[in-house]
């Protein structure tokens, strides 16, 4: 069974990181679908791009921001909300 650490900020956004892969996951070089989770509250607001800095309960997001035009900082768009705390099992290098 894999183990994750979930950090929840006071704004409600959270990040999820792998603490320990299970033996099968290490052999397969892929994180298992089931596991256990340790949650921690950091108390502060997160510094993720796109965070609205409003206190709230655990929630997905924010998305990644990108600049549409290098000449104008006001043309910023938000795409692809972060889900599952930004944790992507396919990106884990075991």
C-alpha positions as CSV (number, residue, x, y, z in Angstrom):
1,X,0.0,0.0,0.0
2,X,1.3,3.4,-1.0
3,X,1.4,6.3,1.5
4,X,0.7,9.9,0.7
5,X,1.2,13.2,2.6
6,X,-1.5,15.7,2.0
7,X,-0.9,19.3,3.1
8,X,-4.1,21.5,3.4
9,X,-3.6,25.2,3.6
10,X,-6.0,27.6,5.3
11,X,-7.3,28.7,1.8
12,X,-8.4,25.1,1.3
13,X,-6.0,24.3,-1.5
14,X,-3.9,21.2,-0.9
15,X,-0.8,19.5,-2.2
16,X,-0.3,15.7,-2.3
17,X,3.0,14.0,-2.4
18,X,4.1,10.4,-2.3
19,X,5.8,9.4,1.0
20,X,6.4,5.7,0.3
21,X,5.5,3.4,-2.6
22,X,4.3,-0.1,-1.9
23,X,6.5,-3.0,-3.1
24,X,4.4,-3.7,-6.1
25,X,4.5,-0.1,-7.2
26,X,8.2,0.0,-6.9
27,X,8.5,-3.1,-9.2
28,X,6.0,-1.7,-11.7
29,X,7.4,1.8,-11.5
30,X,3.9,3.1,-11.1
31,X,2.1,4.4,-8.0
32,X,-0.7,2.0,-6.8
33,X,-4.3,3.2,-6.9
34,X,-5.0,2.5,-3.3
35,X,-3.2,3.6,-0.2
36,X,-3.3,5.6,2.9
37,X,-3.1,9.3,3.6
38,X,-1.6,11.5,6.3
39,X,-3.1,15.0,6.3
40,X,-1.5,18.0,7.8
41,X,-2.8,21.6,8.0
42,X,-0.1,24.2,7.4
43,X,-2.2,27.1,8.7
44,X,-1.0,29.6,6.1
45,X,-2.3,30.5,2.7
46,X,-0.8,28.7,-0.2
47,X,1.4,30.4,-2.8
48,X,0.1,28.5,-5.8
49,X,-0.4,30.7,-8.9
50,X,-4.0,31.6,-9.2
51,X,-4.9,31.2,-5.5
52,X,-7.6,33.7,-4.5
53,X,-6.2,33.8,-1.0
54,X,-9.7,33.4,0.6
55,X,-10.0,31.0,3.5
56,X,-12.0,27.9,2.8
57,X,-12.4,24.2,3.2
58,X,-10.4,21.6,1.3
59,X,-10.8,22.3,-2.4
60,X,-9.3,21.5,-5.8
61,X,-7.3,24.0,-7.8
62,X,-6.1,26.6,-8.6
63,X,-5.1,26.1,-12.2
64,X,-1.9,27.0,-13.8
65,X,-1.6,30.5,-15.2
66,X,0.2,31.4,-18.3
67,X,0.9,34.7,-20.0
68,X,-0.9,35.2,-23.3
69,X,1.3,38.0,-24.5
70,X,4.8,38.8,-23.3
71,X,4.1,42.5,-23.7
72,X,1.0,42.6,-21.4
73,X,0.9,41.1,-17.9
74,X,-2.9,41.6,-17.8
75,X,-3.6,39.0,-20.4
76,X,-3.3,36.1,-18.0
77,X,-5.5,33.0,-18.4
78,X,-6.1,30.1,-16.0
79,X,-6.1,26.6,-17.4
80,X,-6.3,23.1,-16.2
81,X,-7.3,23.2,-12.6
82,X,-5.1,21.1,-10.4
83,X,-6.9,18.0,-9.2
84,X,-6.0,15.5,-6.6
85,X,-3.7,18.1,-5.0
86,X,-1.6,18.3,-8.1
87,X,-0.6,14.7,-7.6
88,X,-0.1,12.8,-10.9
89,X,1.0,9.1,-10.4
90,X,2.5,9.0,-13.9
91,X,5.0,11.7,-13.0
92,X,6.5,9.8,-10.0
93,X,10.0,8.6,-10.5
94,X,10.3,5.5,-8.2
